[in-house]
Amino acid sequence: MNNSLFFKKVESFSSAYLRCCIFISDNASAGKKDFFTKKLYSKLIGNSVLLEDLLDIHGAKNNSDWYFYRELAAAVRHLSLAGYAQKHISTRLSSYELKDIGNFEADAKKNFIFLNDSLIKLAPAILQEAKRLNIHVQSHRYKPEDFIQIPTGIMLEYDIQDENQDVQKRYIVKIANQFLSVAKDFNKFRFYEPHSIDDIKKMVPNKINEVEMRHFEMLAHNLQSSFDSYVMHGRYRVEDGEYKRLRSSFSIVFHLTQEIGRMLHFYERHLYPTGYKNVYKKTRERLADLVPPDKLLDKIVNYGVFYASHFLEGGKALAKKILNENIEREKVEVSIPKDRGFHSRPSLLVAKIVRHYGGEVNLLVKDASFDASSVLDIQWAGGKIEKDNIDKVIFEGDSRAIEDIKILAKVNYAEDTMGKGKPLPSELGYLK
């Protein structure tokens, strides 16, 4: 390899990156605050990505002279990505109009300070490492006006109307249902008191890791994309505060999981003790002095995961309300399970169908109504059915669930007259 050509490229790709580091160091030394803007994060992200890629292509991971410089670029990349997401959340928080945010605003500010303080510590270390490597730093300095804030406080006139409300209605049902499914899956991470650092180390990366959080980031992003494509226009902006709050519930989770994923990546790839070579170990220790792993883990779990769970849980009641306001409703009369009635298995299958779709369905027995998503409620209904010697009942509610209950009833709730289970129809394969 022509080292002079490599070095020339390193200097070129380091130029804007190092000027950002000088800008950070100068502002921090002057005691200035609030100089981390989206534009600064964006500049840090773009230039650290290019520099890291350049170093990787030329084998810096396996070179003791360049490895630390490469790791510093990776640290800037992922902490800046996390900072950008946090800045977005903090900027948009008031417009989300979420009703129960608890201590989120104060905790978000603490997390923002942690990320920025980490970048402030990294900046002089990067400049020092560049000096050791004889990388020339341009004398031209960035100015505050190079990194101005995005918001102006001005809102443009809303003058685009959308009349296709039937499409909106169909998609809001799907989105509300998917939101409930995501909230249910994320519930495995839910907790109510802060975890100790020892407990967190048992969870990360075994239970809470980048792969898991990126999965939920994708799900939340899909919800936001579907909403913005098919529901957002028209009624969302003008009339429906509930629609807006539902979007806010998964939008804030999207940005939180985005942030957590970047922080987890940095921890798992650059701070978690896995490398066996001495140079890797020493570099990890040097990074840990700049970005303390215990503090990073605390922010990941006790801030990020906690509030992602909080906002998903907080949006469930609203999602159910919107779902039930927009679903197509249907009523059907079906036979009860032959000979054995609504004992545990058929009751469970009916409840699973209703829960799968998330909409409201009631089981009507004469003048009494029972919640068809509750196994216990259905079994209580079964007692009344047996007592009054009834052979047919009515299900009323979400048409999607009703259609599947019809299919289930036609096969005697997938059991024979002795109560032994039979194969489910293919349409109900999700009940397995």
C-alpha beads as a LAMMPS data file, in Angstrom:
LAMMPS data file: protein, C-alpha beads

432 atoms
431 bonds

1 atom types
1 bond types

-500.0 500.0 xlo xhi
-500.0 500.0 ylo yhi
-500.0 500.0 zlo zhi

Masses

1 110.0

Atoms # bond

1 1 1 0.000 0.000 0.000
2 1 1 1.217 3.515 -0.813
3 1 1 1.313 4.998 2.712
4 1 1 1.574 8.559 1.447
5 1 1 -1.639 8.108 -0.574
6 1 1 -3.381 6.587 2.460
7 1 1 -2.188 9.404 4.720
8 1 1 -3.324 12.037 2.218
9 1 1 -6.816 10.531 2.233
10 1 1 -6.865 10.320 6.045
11 1 1 -6.055 14.014 6.266
12 1 1 -8.786 14.844 3.751
13 1 1 -11.420 12.713 5.507
14 1 1 -10.346 14.015 8.927
15 1 1 -10.529 17.709 8.075
16 1 1 -14.180 18.585 8.834
17 1 1 -14.287 15.932 11.570
18 1 1 -11.388 17.496 13.482
19 1 1 -12.755 20.998 12.980
20 1 1 -15.954 19.803 14.686
21 1 1 -13.839 18.505 17.573
22 1 1 -12.136 21.918 17.854
23 1 1 -15.546 23.619 17.810
24 1 1 -16.761 21.352 20.645
25 1 1 -13.612 21.848 22.727
26 1 1 -13.623 25.628 22.255
27 1 1 -17.287 25.988 23.238
28 1 1 -16.949 23.648 26.216
29 1 1 -13.825 25.482 27.447
30 1 1 -15.696 28.796 27.174
31 1 1 -18.488 27.386 29.346
32 1 1 -21.057 27.654 26.581
33 1 1 -24.208 25.503 26.640
34 1 1 -26.768 24.339 24.087
35 1 1 -24.274 24.374 21.219
36 1 1 -25.071 20.756 20.282
37 1 1 -27.584 21.219 17.486
38 1 1 -28.976 18.775 14.941
39 1 1 -26.716 20.361 12.349
40 1 1 -23.629 19.740 14.502
41 1 1 -24.683 16.134 15.188
42 1 1 -25.302 15.662 11.479
43 1 1 -21.830 16.951 10.630
44 1 1 -20.268 14.680 13.255
45 1 1 -22.231 11.668 12.027
46 1 1 -21.461 12.146 8.348
47 1 1 -17.764 12.786 8.777
48 1 1 -17.146 10.094 11.410
49 1 1 -18.887 7.519 9.176
50 1 1 -16.664 8.420 6.223
51 1 1 -13.515 8.392 8.351
52 1 1 -14.380 5.089 10.027
53 1 1 -15.113 3.480 6.653
54 1 1 -11.829 4.761 5.212
55 1 1 -9.864 3.376 8.158
56 1 1 -11.693 0.031 8.018
57 1 1 -11.063 -0.374 4.302
58 1 1 -7.354 0.085 4.943
59 1 1 -7.171 -2.344 7.873
60 1 1 -7.069 0.002 10.882
61 1 1 -8.802 -2.626 13.014
62 1 1 -5.660 -4.727 12.756
63 1 1 -3.083 -1.975 13.104
64 1 1 -1.880 -0.918 16.551
65 1 1 -0.921 2.570 15.355
66 1 1 -4.339 3.453 13.871
67 1 1 -6.757 1.321 15.901
68 1 1 -7.501 3.879 18.650
69 1 1 -8.117 6.646 16.101
70 1 1 -10.570 4.327 14.366
71 1 1 -12.349 3.487 17.652
72 1 1 -12.682 7.158 18.537
73 1 1 -14.382 7.770 15.180
74 1 1 -16.807 4.916 15.924
75 1 1 -17.553 6.395 19.350
76 1 1 -18.350 9.796 17.826
77 1 1 -20.521 8.173 15.176
78 1 1 -22.793 6.241 17.527
79 1 1 -22.977 8.786 20.339
80 1 1 -23.808 11.497 17.793
81 1 1 -26.548 9.330 16.281
82 1 1 -27.955 8.824 19.783
83 1 1 -27.653 12.556 20.474
84 1 1 -29.468 13.422 17.241
85 1 1 -32.362 11.137 18.205
86 1 1 -32.457 12.612 21.721
87 1 1 -32.395 16.155 20.333
88 1 1 -35.303 15.283 18.046
89 1 1 -37.336 13.911 20.950
90 1 1 -36.677 16.932 23.148
91 1 1 -37.481 19.370 20.338
92 1 1 -40.768 17.663 19.466
93 1 1 -41.929 16.683 22.955
94 1 1 -44.407 19.526 23.433
95 1 1 -45.988 18.903 20.033
96 1 1 -46.539 15.218 20.888
97 1 1 -49.232 16.266 23.389
98 1 1 -48.773 13.072 25.403
99 1 1 -50.825 13.124 28.602
100 1 1 -48.649 11.100 30.981
101 1 1 -44.921 11.715 30.562
102 1 1 -43.970 11.355 34.230
103 1 1 -40.398 12.566 34.831
104 1 1 -39.468 12.054 31.209
105 1 1 -38.559 15.654 30.421
106 1 1 -36.098 15.898 33.329
107 1 1 -34.647 12.435 32.663
108 1 1 -34.322 13.196 28.940
109 1 1 -32.333 16.318 29.789
110 1 1 -29.965 14.265 31.990
111 1 1 -29.472 11.769 29.164
112 1 1 -28.834 14.603 26.715
113 1 1 -26.191 16.035 29.055
114 1 1 -24.538 12.603 29.397
115 1 1 -24.287 12.151 25.610
116 1 1 -22.947 15.668 25.090
117 1 1 -20.476 15.406 27.974
118 1 1 -19.187 12.178 26.424
119 1 1 -18.597 13.942 23.107
120 1 1 -16.919 16.829 24.956
121 1 1 -14.509 14.347 26.587
122 1 1 -13.870 12.599 23.277
123 1 1 -13.041 15.798 21.335
124 1 1 -9.643 16.645 22.931
125 1 1 -8.656 12.964 22.949
126 1 1 -9.327 12.831 19.203
127 1 1 -7.306 15.999 18.589
128 1 1 -4.445 14.613 20.663
129 1 1 -4.496 11.317 18.751
130 1 1 -4.552 13.203 15.443
131 1 1 -1.504 15.175 16.583
132 1 1 0.305 11.931 17.516
133 1 1 -0.418 10.598 14.020
134 1 1 0.841 13.889 12.501
135 1 1 -2.549 14.626 10.914
136 1 1 -2.707 18.290 9.938
137 1 1 -5.582 20.252 11.471
138 1 1 -6.825 23.218 9.458
139 1 1 -6.633 26.568 11.201
140 1 1 -10.061 27.635 9.924
141 1 1 -12.608 27.370 12.758
142 1 1 -16.316 26.659 12.566
143 1 1 -18.537 29.428 13.914
144 1 1 -21.826 29.121 15.854
145 1 1 -23.749 30.226 12.765
146 1 1 -22.430 27.131 10.973
147 1 1 -24.548 25.008 13.345
148 1 1 -27.764 26.966 13.793
149 1 1 -30.861 25.442 15.396
150 1 1 -33.607 24.065 13.122
151 1 1 -36.868 25.274 14.807
152 1 1 -37.972 28.872 14.189
153 1 1 -41.312 28.864 16.038
154 1 1 -43.132 29.494 12.752
155 1 1 -45.752 27.043 11.457
156 1 1 -46.696 27.174 7.782
157 1 1 -50.369 27.366 6.882
158 1 1 -52.112 24.001 6.678
159 1 1 -53.953 24.138 3.367
160 1 1 -53.916 20.588 1.963
161 1 1 -57.126 18.664 2.630
162 1 1 -57.639 14.921 2.319
163 1 1 -61.108 13.560 1.660
164 1 1 -60.273 9.869 1.464
165 1 1 -61.431 9.089 4.977
166 1 1 -62.471 5.497 4.193
167 1 1 -58.818 4.644 3.561
168 1 1 -57.852 6.437 6.783
169 1 1 -60.405 4.447 8.747
170 1 1 -59.236 1.117 7.375
171 1 1 -55.583 1.840 8.092
172 1 1 -56.094 3.329 11.549
173 1 1 -57.698 0.035 12.604
174 1 1 -54.684 -1.884 11.326
175 1 1 -52.201 0.516 12.932
176 1 1 -53.968 0.583 16.316
177 1 1 -54.038 -3.215 16.305
178 1 1 -50.342 -3.437 15.417
179 1 1 -49.494 -0.905 18.131
180 1 1 -51.198 -3.133 20.712
181 1 1 -49.194 -6.100 19.441
182 1 1 -45.893 -4.191 19.734
183 1 1 -46.826 -3.010 23.243
184 1 1 -47.602 -6.580 24.252
185 1 1 -44.264 -7.888 22.940
186 1 1 -42.256 -5.080 24.569
187 1 1 -43.917 -5.788 27.903
188 1 1 -41.193 -8.372 28.645
189 1 1 -38.853 -5.436 29.309
190 1 1 -41.256 -3.550 31.578
191 1 1 -40.100 -2.636 35.114
192 1 1 -41.171 -0.148 37.770
193 1 1 -38.056 0.629 39.823
194 1 1 -34.573 1.543 38.511
195 1 1 -32.280 -1.438 38.047
196 1 1 -28.932 -1.581 39.837
197 1 1 -25.858 -1.647 37.632
198 1 1 -25.212 -5.275 38.636
199 1 1 -28.694 -6.270 37.470
200 1 1 -28.251 -4.320 34.240
201 1 1 -25.010 -6.154 33.463
202 1 1 -26.912 -9.427 33.758
203 1 1 -29.464 -8.181 31.216
204 1 1 -27.113 -6.513 28.714
205 1 1 -26.401 -8.009 26.245
206 1 1 -28.078 -11.311 27.177
207 1 1 -31.653 -10.003 27.266
208 1 1 -31.422 -6.370 26.207
209 1 1 -29.197 -5.922 23.179
210 1 1 -28.841 -4.106 19.888
211 1 1 -30.621 -6.811 17.877
212 1 1 -33.699 -6.718 20.139
213 1 1 -33.919 -2.920 20.164
214 1 1 -33.369 -2.624 16.412
215 1 1 -36.283 -5.046 15.957
216 1 1 -38.613 -2.793 17.943
217 1 1 -37.183 0.285 16.215
218 1 1 -38.226 -1.248 12.888
219 1 1 -41.723 -2.090 14.162
220 1 1 -42.251 1.430 15.521
221 1 1 -40.903 2.935 12.306
222 1 1 -43.316 0.816 10.261
223 1 1 -46.218 2.107 12.355
224 1 1 -45.124 5.696 11.820
225 1 1 -44.613 5.170 8.075
226 1 1 -48.046 3.574 7.625
227 1 1 -49.690 6.317 9.654
228 1 1 -47.985 9.115 7.742
229 1 1 -48.754 7.504 4.389
230 1 1 -52.417 6.616 4.919
231 1 1 -53.810 8.405 7.977
232 1 1 -51.884 11.580 8.714
233 1 1 -53.500 13.947 6.216
234 1 1 -56.763 15.791 6.744
235 1 1 -58.539 14.816 9.953
236 1 1 -55.312 13.988 11.795
237 1 1 -54.005 17.538 11.542
238 1 1 -57.269 19.446 11.937
239 1 1 -59.590 17.577 14.252
240 1 1 -58.353 14.381 15.786
241 1 1 -56.189 14.995 18.829
242 1 1 -56.544 11.312 19.694
243 1 1 -55.048 10.265 16.353
244 1 1 -52.173 12.643 16.939
245 1 1 -51.506 11.278 20.434
246 1 1 -51.544 7.716 19.104
247 1 1 -48.931 8.662 16.511
248 1 1 -46.936 10.381 19.234
249 1 1 -46.986 7.210 21.334
250 1 1 -45.208 5.146 18.698
251 1 1 -43.159 8.034 17.281
252 1 1 -41.436 8.701 20.596
253 1 1 -40.840 4.958 21.010
254 1 1 -39.312 4.850 17.518
255 1 1 -36.818 7.591 18.385
256 1 1 -36.079 6.095 21.819
257 1 1 -35.335 2.632 20.387
258 1 1 -33.293 4.310 17.660
259 1 1 -31.237 6.011 20.378
260 1 1 -30.989 2.889 22.549
261 1 1 -29.874 0.806 19.561
262 1 1 -26.964 3.151 18.854
263 1 1 -25.896 3.241 22.484
264 1 1 -26.120 -0.552 22.709
265 1 1 -24.075 -0.926 19.535
266 1 1 -21.354 1.274 20.995
267 1 1 -21.373 -0.658 24.268
268 1 1 -21.475 -4.151 22.742
269 1 1 -18.933 -3.505 19.984
270 1 1 -16.547 -1.112 21.689
271 1 1 -16.834 -1.323 25.500
272 1 1 -18.070 -4.856 26.277
273 1 1 -15.059 -7.030 27.264
274 1 1 -14.792 -9.640 24.500
275 1 1 -11.447 -9.031 22.782
276 1 1 -8.498 -11.110 23.859
277 1 1 -5.627 -9.170 22.251
278 1 1 -3.796 -6.724 24.474
279 1 1 -4.115 -3.775 22.100
280 1 1 -7.896 -4.237 21.990
281 1 1 -8.070 -4.423 25.770
282 1 1 -5.996 -1.266 26.225
283 1 1 -8.049 0.627 23.651
284 1 1 -11.269 -0.451 25.348
285 1 1 -9.920 0.796 28.673
286 1 1 -8.983 4.159 27.126
287 1 1 -12.488 4.500 25.655
288 1 1 -14.041 3.524 28.999
289 1 1 -12.160 6.402 30.672
290 1 1 -13.860 8.779 28.227
291 1 1 -17.310 7.136 28.179
292 1 1 -17.881 5.235 31.467
293 1 1 -19.661 1.943 30.607
294 1 1 -21.703 1.876 33.835
295 1 1 -23.172 5.312 33.130
296 1 1 -23.899 4.334 29.541
297 1 1 -25.688 1.148 30.671
298 1 1 -27.716 3.088 33.229
299 1 1 -28.950 5.482 30.523
300 1 1 -29.719 2.627 28.125
301 1 1 -31.890 0.703 30.586
302 1 1 -33.146 3.065 33.308
303 1 1 -33.853 5.841 30.837
304 1 1 -34.272 4.413 27.329
305 1 1 -35.881 1.029 27.896
306 1 1 -37.936 2.313 30.833
307 1 1 -39.543 5.167 28.903
308 1 1 -40.038 3.165 25.703
309 1 1 -42.048 0.720 27.805
310 1 1 -43.822 3.572 29.587
311 1 1 -45.045 5.218 26.378
312 1 1 -46.111 1.930 24.815
313 1 1 -48.106 1.053 27.915
314 1 1 -49.550 4.564 28.094
315 1 1 -50.796 4.377 24.503
316 1 1 -52.670 1.087 24.879
317 1 1 -55.942 2.517 26.202
318 1 1 -56.022 5.128 23.427
319 1 1 -55.208 2.511 20.769
320 1 1 -58.070 0.313 21.990
321 1 1 -60.461 3.278 21.997
322 1 1 -59.518 4.303 18.449
323 1 1 -59.680 0.697 17.305
324 1 1 -63.186 0.170 18.642
325 1 1 -64.400 3.489 17.226
326 1 1 -63.265 2.556 13.721
327 1 1 -63.763 -1.194 13.359
328 1 1 -66.541 -2.617 11.233
329 1 1 -68.994 -4.360 13.519
330 1 1 -70.880 -7.552 12.908
331 1 1 -73.266 -9.818 14.792
332 1 1 -73.560 -13.571 14.361
333 1 1 -75.523 -16.363 16.033
334 1 1 -73.567 -19.602 16.438
335 1 1 -73.969 -22.929 18.193
336 1 1 -72.203 -23.582 21.475
337 1 1 -69.588 -26.395 21.713
338 1 1 -71.560 -29.647 21.580
339 1 1 -72.040 -31.665 24.774
340 1 1 -69.356 -29.924 26.858
341 1 1 -70.189 -26.253 26.291
342 1 1 -67.720 -23.429 26.890
343 1 1 -65.183 -25.227 29.043
344 1 1 -61.528 -24.159 29.138
345 1 1 -60.316 -25.039 25.600
346 1 1 -63.080 -23.493 23.453
347 1 1 -63.186 -20.476 25.771
348 1 1 -59.438 -20.008 25.312
349 1 1 -59.655 -20.301 21.514
350 1 1 -62.428 -17.693 21.295
351 1 1 -60.534 -15.328 23.608
352 1 1 -57.351 -15.792 21.538
353 1 1 -59.206 -14.820 18.360
354 1 1 -60.528 -11.637 19.949
355 1 1 -57.147 -10.713 21.423
356 1 1 -55.447 -11.380 18.102
357 1 1 -57.457 -8.613 16.430
358 1 1 -57.648 -6.338 19.461
359 1 1 -61.178 -5.043 18.801
360 1 1 -64.091 -5.334 21.185
361 1 1 -66.279 -8.467 20.937
362 1 1 -69.109 -9.364 23.306
363 1 1 -70.767 -12.707 23.903
364 1 1 -74.524 -12.170 24.327
365 1 1 -76.568 -14.687 26.302
366 1 1 -80.185 -13.533 26.451
367 1 1 -80.040 -10.170 28.259
368 1 1 -76.462 -10.629 29.580
369 1 1 -73.246 -9.499 27.889
370 1 1 -69.783 -10.974 28.486
371 1 1 -66.313 -9.869 27.340
372 1 1 -65.259 -12.400 24.669
373 1 1 -61.556 -11.554 25.138
374 1 1 -61.711 -12.963 28.682
375 1 1 -61.585 -16.733 29.213
376 1 1 -63.125 -16.258 32.648
377 1 1 -66.006 -14.174 31.261
378 1 1 -66.761 -16.798 28.598
379 1 1 -66.792 -19.538 31.230
380 1 1 -69.161 -17.474 33.373
381 1 1 -71.361 -17.208 30.294
382 1 1 -71.042 -20.974 29.966
383 1 1 -72.581 -21.385 33.401
384 1 1 -75.613 -19.327 32.382
385 1 1 -75.870 -21.222 29.083
386 1 1 -75.930 -24.546 30.900
387 1 1 -78.382 -23.338 33.528
388 1 1 -80.865 -21.973 30.960
389 1 1 -80.327 -24.912 28.563
390 1 1 -79.276 -22.632 25.657
391 1 1 -77.787 -24.122 22.472
392 1 1 -77.034 -20.930 20.515
393 1 1 -75.393 -17.616 21.439
394 1 1 -74.617 -14.329 19.745
395 1 1 -71.177 -12.769 19.262
396 1 1 -71.137 -9.063 18.422
397 1 1 -68.239 -6.715 17.679
398 1 1 -65.110 -6.563 15.509
399 1 1 -66.079 -8.123 12.164
400 1 1 -62.589 -9.568 11.667
401 1 1 -62.837 -11.565 14.880
402 1 1 -66.463 -12.481 14.182
403 1 1 -65.499 -14.047 10.845
404 1 1 -62.931 -16.276 12.563
405 1 1 -65.354 -17.197 15.354
406 1 1 -67.775 -18.363 12.627
407 1 1 -65.055 -20.630 11.223
408 1 1 -64.260 -21.969 14.696
409 1 1 -67.927 -22.641 15.484
410 1 1 -68.393 -24.588 12.229
411 1 1 -65.794 -27.139 13.385
412 1 1 -67.295 -27.347 16.885
413 1 1 -64.521 -25.167 18.300
414 1 1 -61.878 -27.668 17.096
415 1 1 -62.833 -30.535 19.410
416 1 1 -64.927 -33.693 19.329
417 1 1 -67.920 -34.417 21.556
418 1 1 -65.583 -35.903 24.200
419 1 1 -63.674 -32.634 24.452
420 1 1 -60.616 -33.950 22.643
421 1 1 -58.880 -31.390 20.439
422 1 1 -58.995 -31.618 16.648
423 1 1 -56.797 -29.840 14.070
424 1 1 -57.620 -26.174 13.563
425 1 1 -58.673 -24.897 10.118
426 1 1 -55.776 -23.322 8.210
427 1 1 -57.373 -19.873 8.524
428 1 1 -56.933 -20.112 12.296
429 1 1 -53.328 -21.272 12.245
430 1 1 -52.304 -18.274 14.385
431 1 1 -54.086 -19.898 17.368
432 1 1 -51.535 -22.692 17.648

Bonds

1 1 1 2
2 1 2 3
3 1 3 4
4 1 4 5
5 1 5 6
6 1 6 7
7 1 7 8
8 1 8 9
9 1 9 10
10 1 10 11
11 1 11 12
12 1 12 13
13 1 13 14
14 1 14 15
15 1 15 16
16 1 16 17
17 1 17 18
18 1 18 19
19 1 19 20
20 1 20 21
21 1 21 22
22 1 22 23
23 1 23 24
24 1 24 25
25 1 25 26
26 1 26 27
27 1 27 28
28 1 28 29
29 1 29 30
30 1 30 31
31 1 31 32
32 1 32 33
33 1 33 34
34 1 34 35
35 1 35 36
36 1 36 37
37 1 37 38
38 1 38 39
39 1 39 40
40 1 40 41
41 1 41 42
42 1 42 43
43 1 43 44
44 1 44 45
45 1 45 46
46 1 46 47
47 1 47 48
48 1 48 49
49 1 49 50
50 1 50 51
51 1 51 52
52 1 52 53
53 1 53 54
54 1 54 55
55 1 55 56
56 1 56 57
57 1 57 58
58 1 58 59
59 1 59 60
60 1 60 61
61 1 61 62
62 1 62 63
63 1 63 64
64 1 64 65
65 1 65 66
66 1 66 67
67 1 67 68
68 1 68 69
69 1 69 70
70 1 70 71
71 1 71 72
72 1 72 73
73 1 73 74
74 1 74 75
75 1 75 76
76 1 76 77
77 1 77 78
78 1 78 79
79 1 79 80
80 1 80 81
81 1 81 82
82 1 82 83
83 1 83 84
84 1 84 85
85 1 85 86
86 1 86 87
87 1 87 88
88 1 88 89
89 1 89 90
90 1 90 91
91 1 91 92
92 1 92 93
93 1 93 94
94 1 94 95
95 1 95 96
96 1 96 97
97 1 97 98
98 1 98 99
99 1 99 100
100 1 100 101
101 1 101 102
102 1 102 103
103 1 103 104
104 1 104 105
105 1 105 106
106 1 106 107
107 1 107 108
108 1 108 109
109 1 109 110
110 1 110 111
111 1 111 112
112 1 112 113
113 1 113 114
114 1 114 115
115 1 115 116
116 1 116 117
117 1 117 118
118 1 118 119
119 1 119 120
120 1 120 121
121 1 121 122
122 1 122 123
123 1 123 124
124 1 124 125
125 1 125 126
126 1 126 127
127 1 127 128
128 1 128 129
129 1 129 130
130 1 130 131
131 1 131 132
132 1 132 133
133 1 133 134
134 1 134 135
135 1 135 136
136 1 136 137
137 1 137 138
138 1 138 139
139 1 139 140
140 1 140 141
141 1 141 142
142 1 142 143
143 1 143 144
144 1 144 145
145 1 145 146
146 1 146 147
147 1 147 148
148 1 148 149
149 1 149 150
150 1 150 151
151 1 151 152
152 1 152 153
153 1 153 154
154 1 154 155
155 1 155 156
156 1 156 157
157 1 157 158
158 1 158 159
159 1 159 160
160 1 160 161
161 1 161 162
162 1 162 163
163 1 163 164
164 1 164 165
165 1 165 166
166 1 166 167
167 1 167 168
168 1 168 169
169 1 169 170
170 1 170 171
171 1 171 172
172 1 172 173
173 1 173 174
174 1 174 175
175 1 175 176
176 1 176 177
177 1 177 178
178 1 178 179
179 1 179 180
180 1 180 181
181 1 181 182
182 1 182 183
183 1 183 184
184 1 184 185
185 1 185 186
186 1 186 187
187 1 187 188
188 1 188 189
189 1 189 190
190 1 190 191
191 1 191 192
192 1 192 193
193 1 193 194
194 1 194 195
195 1 195 196
196 1 196 197
197 1 197 198
198 1 198 199
199 1 199 200
200 1 200 201
201 1 201 202
202 1 202 203
203 1 203 204
204 1 204 205
205 1 205 206
206 1 206 207
207 1 207 208
208 1 208 209
209 1 209 210
210 1 210 211
211 1 211 212
212 1 212 213
213 1 213 214
214 1 214 215
215 1 215 216
216 1 216 217
217 1 217 218
218 1 218 219
219 1 219 220
220 1 220 221
221 1 221 222
222 1 222 223
223 1 223 224
224 1 224 225
225 1 225 226
226 1 226 227
227 1 227 228
228 1 228 229
229 1 229 230
230 1 230 231
231 1 231 232
232 1 232 233
233 1 233 234
234 1 234 235
235 1 235 236
236 1 236 237
237 1 237 238
238 1 238 239
239 1 239 240
240 1 240 241
241 1 241 242
242 1 242 243
243 1 243 244
244 1 244 245
245 1 245 246
246 1 246 247
247 1 247 248
248 1 248 249
249 1 249 250
250 1 250 251
251 1 251 252
252 1 252 253
253 1 253 254
254 1 254 255
255 1 255 256
256 1 256 257
257 1 257 258
258 1 258 259
259 1 259 260
260 1 260 261
261 1 261 262
262 1 262 263
263 1 263 264
264 1 264 265
265 1 265 266
266 1 266 267
267 1 267 268
268 1 268 269
269 1 269 270
270 1 270 271
271 1 271 272
272 1 272 273
273 1 273 274
274 1 274 275
275 1 275 276
276 1 276 277
277 1 277 278
278 1 278 279
279 1 279 280
280 1 280 281
281 1 281 282
282 1 282 283
283 1 283 284
284 1 284 285
285 1 285 286
286 1 286 287
287 1 287 288
288 1 288 289
289 1 289 290
290 1 290 291
291 1 291 292
292 1 292 293
293 1 293 294
294 1 294 295
295 1 295 296
296 1 296 297
297 1 297 298
298 1 298 299
299 1 299 300
300 1 300 301
301 1 301 302
302 1 302 303
303 1 303 304
304 1 304 305
305 1 305 306
306 1 306 307
307 1 307 308
308 1 308 309
309 1 309 310
310 1 310 311
311 1 311 312
312 1 312 313
313 1 313 314
314 1 314 315
315 1 315 316
316 1 316 317
317 1 317 318
318 1 318 319
319 1 319 320
320 1 320 321
321 1 321 322
322 1 322 323
323 1 323 324
324 1 324 325
325 1 325 326
326 1 326 327
327 1 327 328
328 1 328 329
329 1 329 330
330 1 330 331
331 1 331 332
332 1 332 333
333 1 333 334
334 1 334 335
335 1 335 336
336 1 336 337
337 1 337 338
338 1 338 339
339 1 339 340
340 1 340 341
341 1 341 342
342 1 342 343
343 1 343 344
344 1 344 345
345 1 345 346
346 1 346 347
347 1 347 348
348 1 348 349
349 1 349 350
350 1 350 351
351 1 351 352
352 1 352 353
353 1 353 354
354 1 354 355
355 1 355 356
356 1 356 357
357 1 357 358
358 1 358 359
359 1 359 360
360 1 360 361
361 1 361 362
362 1 362 363
363 1 363 364
364 1 364 365
365 1 365 366
366 1 366 367
367 1 367 368
368 1 368 369
369 1 369 370
370 1 370 371
371 1 371 372
372 1 372 373
373 1 373 374
374 1 374 375
375 1 375 376
376 1 376 377
377 1 377 378
378 1 378 379
379 1 379 380
380 1 380 381
381 1 381 382
382 1 382 383
383 1 383 384
384 1 384 385
385 1 385 386
386 1 386 387
387 1 387 388
388 1 388 389
389 1 389 390
390 1 390 391
391 1 391 392
392 1 392 393
393 1 393 394
394 1 394 395
395 1 395 396
396 1 396 397
397 1 397 398
398 1 398 399
399 1 399 400
400 1 400 401
401 1 401 402
402 1 402 403
403 1 403 404
404 1 404 405
405 1 405 406
406 1 406 407
407 1 407 408
408 1 408 409
409 1 409 410
410 1 410 411
411 1 411 412
412 1 412 413
413 1 413 414
414 1 414 415
415 1 415 416
416 1 416 417
417 1 417 418
418 1 418 419
419 1 419 420
420 1 420 421
421 1 421 422
422 1 422 423
423 1 423 424
424 1 424 425
425 1 425 426
426 1 426 427
427 1 427 428
428 1 428 429
429 1 429 430
430 1 430 431
431 1 431 432
